[in-house]
Amino acid sequence: MRKLIINYDDEDRLFYPIFFPYAWKKTIAAINSGQRFVHYTSAETAANICRNKEIWLRKSSLMNDFMEIEHGLNCLNYALKNNKDNFLRIINSFKEGLSDEILEWYNGWLSHFRNDTYIFCLSEHRKSEDKMGRLSMWRAYGGNCGVAIVINPRVILTPSDALNAYTSPVAYYNERDTARELRNILNNIEINRAAIEAHGGHNCVSRLMKNAFRMATLCMKHPGFKEEAEWRVIYSPKFALSNVIKRGIRSISGMPQPVYLLPLSNIPSDGLTGLEIPELVDRVIVGPNEHPEVVAEAMVDLLKDASVERAGSRVIRSEIPLRR
């Protein structure tokens, strides 16, 4: 695939590899490979996305694995315990008491991250899945009538503050993996001390370590889920409110719930492009169900209504003979 041209500023290129080494490595690999993404969902939700030109970000507590946030928290606590001396020595070398400040901030926000974070889930999409999708995802998502919306990568991988919602890969870590990653971050900070001091010193460390702890809590899953290759769009309205994303109530699988509505509209003045449906949607794969031809016909019409060119060629019926 053709390499994407994504422009990160100098500070991003300096600090992301230091404080977010896993996410940075995954992001650069995705840019270099032109990695596409996919959202597995029900046909009803896929139709709503196309018709209303919006996606719904759902509460983290309603995710498939309801213990995910606790898993991230437990792994982070283990990592801090096993790197305690290095963490205190390195962080407090920038400012006495800085480690306490970071941990107090994190503990103060933790309940909000648990209960007031809204997420839209994606998976990495492989070229080999263009005609079939991924069997494990059909089994897990979308119910008896699933649809996979394959998404072009630019808007996922381009940095922008336009929405105050941010994309991150999920790390499939256990406690030991998380301890190793924190040790790596601390080593990076020591090695790059001069550059950090030149860009704000303790203020820089405080801001980025707080964000690293937040993302570790929200973007970590048990290694048993690794096949999902998940990425997340994350929005915490009490942490950073968006002027664009609005709250609403929607019924999903018969359950009314609060969601946040992210409009599929570009904001080029803030560097946000590639979000509108004709640019965003690469293809739609209709999953195994009793009437795939009917669902495919409906999805073609919905894509046409959303001004998608060659809509008929972008809707594919999965060849997987999955029985429900």
Buried (B, 14 or more C-beta within 10 A) or exposed (E): EEEBEBEBEEEEEBBBBBBBBBBBEBBBEBBEBBBBBBBBBBBBBBBBBBEEBBBBBBBBEEBEEEEBBEBBBBBBEBBBEBBEEBBBEBBBBBBEEBBEBBBEBBEEBBEBBBEBBBBBBBBBBEEEBBEBBBBEBBBBBBBEBBBBBBBBBBBBBBBBEBBBBBBBBBBBBBBEBBBBBBBEBBBBBEEBBEEBEEBBBBEBBBBBBBBBBBBBBBBBBBEEBEEBBBBBBBBBBEBEEBEBBEEEEBEBEEEEBEBBBBBBEBBEEEEBBBBBBEBBBBBBBBBBBEEBEEBBBBBBBBBBEBEBEEBEEBBBBBEBEBEE
